[in-house]
Amino acid sequence: MRTARFYILAALFASAATTAVQADTSKPMRHMVYDMSVNISGQLSQQGYAGTTTSSGGGTGDRGQLTVDVLAVQPDSGLVVTISEQARGSRSADPATCVTYGTGQIVCETGKKINEEEYTLLRLLGKDFVNPALMDAHHHWQLSTTSADTSETNDYTLSNQSNGMATIVLSRDLKVTGPQGYDASTTGHVTYNLRLNMPVSVTEETETRAQTGDSYNRVDQMVTLHLATDSMQQAATAKP
């Protein structure tokens, strides 16, 4: 269910694209590697006869790295990237080409496995993600997306700016209707390098809830990302 959450959003954005995303084999403009960890726990509760309730639960997790290569900037400001995951467990994913926008919208090539932690990073990589023109007096901005059966609202607040670094507090509410509908709420924070336009670290906690008949399903997930290497940062700090 939680993976479906991000695939629904990817499909929504992809449907608005007029051309397919094509892979670019040229030398990347920028190369980034993030250390990542994912922890997931779930609980299924079912209401039985005479008011009795039975519950079962479990958990899983994984660690590894996400690799991002920036290939190009489109005329519409979309950033063309490839992203892949190298995990200790089962979450490894081959490179996929995506276009990410400062509005948080993402278009990825179809048929590729893209995990939720990859989408967590992709939505923060778009050009002008931190855009003062969108902020109110409290350095807050909001981005929303709606479709026939999906609505998502993202809230961001910029704080603690110092020496080109800032903290971004985020919250996200996602609602999917229909037979397989669910609600998901996310909170988290990002350490963001304003000079190099990139997230340095990300922590997100998401609770997803769904009910079908007498069954109630809840999944909790925590994603953490930390920048390990960045070719642009290395170039900026290299000695002459």
KEBA-876899 format. One record per residue (C-alpha): x, y, z; residue number from 0. Coordinates in nm, 2 decimals, always signed. Layout:
% KEBA-876899
<atom X="X" Y="Y" Z="Z" num="NUM"/>
...
END
This chain:
% KEBA-876899
<atom X="+0.00" Y="+0.00" Z="+0.00" num="0"/>
<atom X="+0.28" Y="+0.24" Z="+0.09" num="1"/>
<atom X="+0.46" Y="+0.18" Z="-0.24" num="2"/>
<atom X="+0.14" Y="+0.23" Z="-0.43" num="3"/>
<atom X="+0.12" Y="+0.58" Z="-0.27" num="4"/>
<atom X="+0.42" Y="+0.71" Z="-0.46" num="5"/>
<atom X="+0.34" Y="+0.52" Z="-0.78" num="6"/>
<atom X="+0.00" Y="+0.69" Z="-0.78" num="7"/>
<atom X="+0.17" Y="+1.03" Z="-0.76" num="8"/>
<atom X="+0.43" Y="+0.93" Z="-1.03" num="9"/>
<atom X="+0.15" Y="+0.82" Z="-1.26" num="10"/>
<atom X="-0.04" Y="+1.14" Z="-1.20" num="11"/>
<atom X="+0.25" Y="+1.36" Z="-1.30" num="12"/>
<atom X="+0.35" Y="+1.14" Z="-1.59" num="13"/>
<atom X="+0.00" Y="+1.17" Z="-1.73" num="14"/>
<atom X="+0.05" Y="+1.54" Z="-1.76" num="15"/>
<atom X="+0.37" Y="+1.51" Z="-1.96" num="16"/>
<atom X="+0.35" Y="+1.56" Z="-2.33" num="17"/>
<atom X="+0.67" Y="+1.36" Z="-2.41" num="18"/>
<atom X="+0.83" Y="+1.05" Z="-2.26" num="19"/>
<atom X="+1.14" Y="+1.09" Z="-2.05" num="20"/>
<atom X="+1.44" Y="+0.96" Z="-2.24" num="21"/>
<atom X="+1.76" Y="+0.84" Z="-2.09" num="22"/>
<atom X="+2.07" Y="+1.06" Z="-2.14" num="23"/>
<atom X="+2.40" Y="+0.88" Z="-2.16" num="24"/>
<atom X="+2.62" Y="+1.19" Z="-2.16" num="25"/>
<atom X="+2.86" Y="+1.27" Z="-1.88" num="26"/>
<atom X="+2.66" Y="+1.39" Z="-1.57" num="27"/>
<atom X="+2.67" Y="+1.75" Z="-1.47" num="28"/>
<atom X="+2.66" Y="+1.65" Z="-1.11" num="29"/>
<atom X="+2.70" Y="+1.33" Z="-0.91" num="30"/>
<atom X="+2.56" Y="+1.28" Z="-0.56" num="31"/>
<atom X="+2.55" Y="+0.99" Z="-0.32" num="32"/>
<atom X="+2.32" Y="+0.97" Z="-0.01" num="33"/>
<atom X="+2.34" Y="+0.72" Z="+0.27" num="34"/>
<atom X="+1.99" Y="+0.60" Z="+0.35" num="35"/>
<atom X="+1.80" Y="+0.39" Z="+0.60" num="36"/>
<atom X="+1.43" Y="+0.28" Z="+0.59" num="37"/>
<atom X="+1.23" Y="+0.14" Z="+0.88" num="38"/>
<atom X="+0.88" Y="+0.01" Z="+0.83" num="39"/>
<atom X="+0.63" Y="-0.13" Z="+1.08" num="40"/>
<atom X="+0.27" Y="-0.23" Z="+1.03" num="41"/>
<atom X="-0.04" Y="-0.34" Z="+1.22" num="42"/>
<atom X="-0.36" Y="-0.50" Z="+1.09" num="43"/>
<atom X="-0.66" Y="-0.49" Z="+1.32" num="44"/>
<atom X="-0.99" Y="-0.67" Z="+1.24" num="45"/>
<atom X="-1.32" Y="-0.64" Z="+1.42" num="46"/>
<atom X="-1.49" Y="-0.97" Z="+1.47" num="47"/>
<atom X="-1.82" Y="-1.09" Z="+1.60" num="48"/>
<atom X="-1.94" Y="-0.98" Z="+1.94" num="49"/>
<atom X="-1.71" Y="-0.68" Z="+1.93" num="50"/>
<atom X="-1.39" Y="-0.87" Z="+1.95" num="51"/>
<atom X="-1.07" Y="-0.74" Z="+1.79" num="52"/>
<atom X="-0.77" Y="-0.93" Z="+1.66" num="53"/>
<atom X="-0.44" Y="-0.76" Z="+1.57" num="54"/>
<atom X="-0.12" Y="-0.87" Z="+1.40" num="55"/>
<atom X="+0.19" Y="-0.67" Z="+1.32" num="56"/>
<atom X="+0.55" Y="-0.68" Z="+1.19" num="57"/>
<atom X="+0.84" Y="-0.47" Z="+1.07" num="58"/>
<atom X="+1.12" Y="-0.45" Z="+0.83" num="59"/>
<atom X="+1.40" Y="-0.22" Z="+0.73" num="60"/>
<atom X="+1.70" Y="-0.17" Z="+0.50" num="61"/>
<atom X="+2.01" Y="+0.04" Z="+0.46" num="62"/>
<atom X="+2.22" Y="+0.14" Z="+0.17" num="63"/>
<atom X="+2.29" Y="+0.43" Z="-0.06" num="64"/>
<atom X="+2.10" Y="+0.64" Z="-0.33" num="65"/>
<atom X="+2.30" Y="+0.76" Z="-0.63" num="66"/>
<atom X="+2.18" Y="+1.06" Z="-0.83" num="67"/>
<atom X="+2.34" Y="+1.19" Z="-1.16" num="68"/>
<atom X="+2.21" Y="+1.52" Z="-1.29" num="69"/>
<atom X="+2.21" Y="+1.50" Z="-1.67" num="70"/>
<atom X="+2.04" Y="+1.82" Z="-1.79" num="71"/>
<atom X="+1.81" Y="+2.11" Z="-1.73" num="72"/>
<atom X="+1.50" Y="+2.13" Z="-1.95" num="73"/>
<atom X="+1.37" Y="+2.46" Z="-2.10" num="74"/>
<atom X="+1.07" Y="+2.42" Z="-1.86" num="75"/>
<atom X="+1.32" Y="+2.41" Z="-1.57" num="76"/>
<atom X="+1.28" Y="+2.04" Z="-1.51" num="77"/>
<atom X="+1.60" Y="+1.87" Z="-1.39" num="78"/>
<atom X="+1.67" Y="+1.55" Z="-1.57" num="79"/>
<atom X="+1.84" Y="+1.29" Z="-1.34" num="80"/>
<atom X="+1.90" Y="+0.92" Z="-1.30" num="81"/>
<atom X="+1.85" Y="+0.77" Z="-0.96" num="82"/>
<atom X="+1.94" Y="+0.42" Z="-0.83" num="83"/>
<atom X="+1.95" Y="+0.24" Z="-0.50" num="84"/>
<atom X="+2.21" Y="+0.01" Z="-0.36" num="85"/>
<atom X="+2.07" Y="-0.16" Z="-0.05" num="86"/>
<atom X="+2.19" Y="-0.44" Z="+0.18" num="87"/>
<atom X="+1.85" Y="-0.61" Z="+0.16" num="88"/>
<atom X="+1.57" Y="-0.62" Z="-0.10" num="89"/>
<atom X="+1.53" Y="-0.25" Z="-0.18" num="90"/>
<atom X="+1.80" Y="-0.22" Z="-0.44" num="91"/>
<atom X="+1.68" Y="-0.06" Z="-0.76" num="92"/>
<atom X="+1.84" Y="-0.01" Z="-1.11" num="93"/>
<atom X="+1.90" Y="+0.34" Z="-1.25" num="94"/>
<atom X="+1.58" Y="+0.51" Z="-1.36" num="95"/>
<atom X="+1.56" Y="+0.84" Z="-1.55" num="96"/>
<atom X="+1.33" Y="+1.11" Z="-1.40" num="97"/>
<atom X="+1.25" Y="+1.48" Z="-1.44" num="98"/>
<atom X="+1.20" Y="+1.66" Z="-1.11" num="99"/>
<atom X="+1.06" Y="+2.01" Z="-1.07" num="100"/>
<atom X="+1.09" Y="+2.28" Z="-0.80" num="101"/>
<atom X="+0.71" Y="+2.23" Z="-0.74" num="102"/>
<atom X="+0.77" Y="+1.88" Z="-0.62" num="103"/>
<atom X="+0.63" Y="+1.72" Z="-0.94" num="104"/>
<atom X="+0.81" Y="+1.42" Z="-1.07" num="105"/>
<atom X="+0.80" Y="+1.24" Z="-1.41" num="106"/>
<atom X="+0.98" Y="+0.90" Z="-1.43" num="107"/>
<atom X="+1.02" Y="+0.65" Z="-1.71" num="108"/>
<atom X="+0.77" Y="+0.37" Z="-1.69" num="109"/>
<atom X="+0.84" Y="+0.01" Z="-1.59" num="110"/>
<atom X="+1.12" Y="+0.10" Z="-1.35" num="111"/>
<atom X="+1.13" Y="+0.02" Z="-0.98" num="112"/>
<atom X="+1.15" Y="+0.34" Z="-0.78" num="113"/>
<atom X="+1.13" Y="+0.31" Z="-0.40" num="114"/>
<atom X="+0.96" Y="+0.56" Z="-0.17" num="115"/>
<atom X="+1.29" Y="+0.68" Z="-0.03" num="116"/>
<atom X="+1.40" Y="+0.77" Z="-0.39" num="117"/>
<atom X="+1.08" Y="+0.97" Z="-0.43" num="118"/>
<atom X="+1.15" Y="+1.14" Z="-0.10" num="119"/>
<atom X="+1.48" Y="+1.27" Z="-0.24" num="120"/>
<atom X="+1.36" Y="+1.34" Z="-0.59" num="121"/>
<atom X="+1.09" Y="+1.58" Z="-0.47" num="122"/>
<atom X="+1.36" Y="+1.80" Z="-0.30" num="123"/>
<atom X="+1.60" Y="+1.81" Z="-0.60" num="124"/>
<atom X="+1.40" Y="+2.03" Z="-0.84" num="125"/>
<atom X="+1.54" Y="+2.36" Z="-0.96" num="126"/>
<atom X="+1.43" Y="+2.65" Z="-0.74" num="127"/>
<atom X="+1.28" Y="+2.42" Z="-0.48" num="128"/>
<atom X="+1.35" Y="+2.69" Z="-0.23" num="129"/>
<atom X="+1.19" Y="+2.99" Z="-0.40" num="130"/>
<atom X="+1.15" Y="+3.31" Z="-0.20" num="131"/>
<atom X="+0.88" Y="+3.42" Z="-0.45" num="132"/>
<atom X="+0.65" Y="+3.15" Z="-0.32" num="133"/>
<atom X="+0.70" Y="+3.23" Z="+0.05" num="134"/>
<atom X="+0.49" Y="+3.43" Z="+0.28" num="135"/>
<atom X="+0.62" Y="+3.66" Z="+0.55" num="136"/>
<atom X="+0.69" Y="+3.36" Z="+0.78" num="137"/>
<atom X="+0.90" Y="+3.19" Z="+0.51" num="138"/>
<atom X="+0.63" Y="+2.93" Z="+0.46" num="139"/>
<atom X="+0.50" Y="+2.80" Z="+0.13" num="140"/>
<atom X="+0.25" Y="+2.54" Z="+0.02" num="141"/>
<atom X="+0.23" Y="+2.31" Z="-0.28" num="142"/>
<atom X="-0.08" Y="+2.11" Z="-0.37" num="143"/>
<atom X="-0.18" Y="+1.85" Z="-0.63" num="144"/>
<atom X="-0.52" Y="+1.71" Z="-0.71" num="145"/>
<atom X="-0.68" Y="+1.46" Z="-0.95" num="146"/>
<atom X="-1.00" Y="+1.27" Z="-0.97" num="147"/>
<atom X="-0.91" Y="+1.04" Z="-0.68" num="148"/>
<atom X="-0.59" Y="+1.18" Z="-0.52" num="149"/>
<atom X="-0.52" Y="+1.50" Z="-0.34" num="150"/>
<atom X="-0.19" Y="+1.60" Z="-0.18" num="151"/>
<atom X="-0.08" Y="+1.91" Z="+0.01" num="152"/>
<atom X="+0.28" Y="+1.98" Z="+0.11" num="153"/>
<atom X="+0.37" Y="+2.25" Z="+0.36" num="154"/>
<atom X="+0.73" Y="+2.38" Z="+0.40" num="155"/>
<atom X="+0.87" Y="+2.64" Z="+0.64" num="156"/>
<atom X="+1.23" Y="+2.77" Z="+0.61" num="157"/>
<atom X="+1.41" Y="+2.85" Z="+0.94" num="158"/>
<atom X="+1.75" Y="+2.87" Z="+1.11" num="159"/>
<atom X="+1.94" Y="+3.02" Z="+0.82" num="160"/>
<atom X="+2.31" Y="+3.05" Z="+0.88" num="161"/>
<atom X="+2.62" Y="+3.05" Z="+0.65" num="162"/>
<atom X="+2.42" Y="+2.93" Z="+0.35" num="163"/>
<atom X="+2.25" Y="+2.65" Z="+0.54" num="164"/>
<atom X="+1.88" Y="+2.63" Z="+0.65" num="165"/>
<atom X="+1.64" Y="+2.40" Z="+0.81" num="166"/>
<atom X="+1.31" Y="+2.32" Z="+0.63" num="167"/>
<atom X="+1.02" Y="+2.18" Z="+0.84" num="168"/>
<atom X="+0.78" Y="+1.99" Z="+0.62" num="169"/>
<atom X="+0.44" Y="+1.82" Z="+0.65" num="170"/>
<atom X="+0.24" Y="+1.64" Z="+0.39" num="171"/>
<atom X="-0.12" Y="+1.51" Z="+0.37" num="172"/>
<atom X="-0.22" Y="+1.27" Z="+0.11" num="173"/>
<atom X="-0.57" Y="+1.13" Z="+0.05" num="174"/>
<atom X="-0.65" Y="+0.86" Z="-0.20" num="175"/>
<atom X="-1.02" Y="+0.77" Z="-0.25" num="176"/>
<atom X="-1.18" Y="+0.46" Z="-0.41" num="177"/>
<atom X="-1.18" Y="+0.09" Z="-0.32" num="178"/>
<atom X="-0.81" Y="+0.09" Z="-0.24" num="179"/>
<atom X="-0.81" Y="+0.44" Z="-0.08" num="180"/>
<atom X="-0.60" Y="+0.54" Z="+0.22" num="181"/>
<atom X="-0.48" Y="+0.85" Z="+0.41" num="182"/>
<atom X="-0.11" Y="+0.93" Z="+0.47" num="183"/>
<atom X="+0.04" Y="+1.19" Z="+0.69" num="184"/>
<atom X="+0.41" Y="+1.29" Z="+0.68" num="185"/>
<atom X="+0.62" Y="+1.51" Z="+0.90" num="186"/>
<atom X="+0.99" Y="+1.57" Z="+0.88" num="187"/>
<atom X="+1.28" Y="+1.82" Z="+0.84" num="188"/>
<atom X="+1.55" Y="+1.89" Z="+0.59" num="189"/>
<atom X="+1.89" Y="+2.04" Z="+0.63" num="190"/>
<atom X="+1.93" Y="+2.23" Z="+0.30" num="191"/>
<atom X="+2.24" Y="+2.39" Z="+0.14" num="192"/>
<atom X="+2.10" Y="+2.72" Z="-0.01" num="193"/>
<atom X="+2.42" Y="+2.79" Z="-0.20" num="194"/>
<atom X="+2.45" Y="+2.46" Z="-0.38" num="195"/>
<atom X="+2.07" Y="+2.40" Z="-0.39" num="196"/>
<atom X="+2.06" Y="+2.05" Z="-0.24" num="197"/>
<atom X="+1.93" Y="+1.87" Z="+0.07" num="198"/>
<atom X="+2.22" Y="+1.77" Z="+0.30" num="199"/>
<atom X="+2.00" Y="+1.55" Z="+0.53" num="200"/>
<atom X="+1.64" Y="+1.44" Z="+0.53" num="201"/>
<atom X="+1.42" Y="+1.28" Z="+0.80" num="202"/>
<atom X="+1.06" Y="+1.18" Z="+0.72" num="203"/>
<atom X="+0.81" Y="+0.99" Z="+0.92" num="204"/>
<atom X="+0.49" Y="+0.88" Z="+0.75" num="205"/>
<atom X="+0.18" Y="+0.71" Z="+0.89" num="206"/>
<atom X="-0.06" Y="+0.55" Z="+0.64" num="207"/>
<atom X="-0.41" Y="+0.44" Z="+0.73" num="208"/>
<atom X="-0.66" Y="+0.23" Z="+0.54" num="209"/>
<atom X="-0.99" Y="+0.07" Z="+0.63" num="210"/>
<atom X="-1.17" Y="-0.20" Z="+0.43" num="211"/>
<atom X="-1.49" Y="-0.33" Z="+0.59" num="212"/>
<atom X="-1.39" Y="-0.44" Z="+0.94" num="213"/>
<atom X="-1.02" Y="-0.44" Z="+0.87" num="214"/>
<atom X="-0.80" Y="-0.14" Z="+0.97" num="215"/>
<atom X="-0.44" Y="-0.13" Z="+0.84" num="216"/>
<atom X="-0.18" Y="+0.11" Z="+0.96" num="217"/>
<atom X="+0.18" Y="+0.14" Z="+0.84" num="218"/>
<atom X="+0.45" Y="+0.36" Z="+0.99" num="219"/>
<atom X="+0.77" Y="+0.44" Z="+0.80" num="220"/>
<atom X="+1.08" Y="+0.64" Z="+0.87" num="221"/>
<atom X="+1.32" Y="+0.75" Z="+0.60" num="222"/>
<atom X="+1.66" Y="+0.91" Z="+0.67" num="223"/>
<atom X="+1.90" Y="+1.04" Z="+0.41" num="224"/>
<atom X="+2.24" Y="+1.19" Z="+0.46" num="225"/>
<atom X="+2.46" Y="+1.34" Z="+0.18" num="226"/>
<atom X="+2.78" Y="+1.14" Z="+0.15" num="227"/>
<atom X="+2.94" Y="+1.29" Z="-0.16" num="228"/>
<atom X="+2.86" Y="+1.57" Z="-0.41" num="229"/>
<atom X="+3.08" Y="+1.65" Z="-0.71" num="230"/>
<atom X="+2.96" Y="+2.01" Z="-0.71" num="231"/>
<atom X="+3.05" Y="+2.06" Z="-0.35" num="232"/>
<atom X="+3.39" Y="+1.90" Z="-0.40" num="233"/>
<atom X="+3.45" Y="+2.13" Z="-0.70" num="234"/>
<atom X="+3.35" Y="+2.43" Z="-0.50" num="235"/>
<atom X="+3.59" Y="+2.35" Z="-0.21" num="236"/>
<atom X="+3.88" Y="+2.22" Z="-0.43" num="237"/>
<atom X="+4.21" Y="+2.41" Z="-0.39" num="238"/>
<atom X="+4.34" Y="+2.59" Z="-0.70" num="239"/>
END
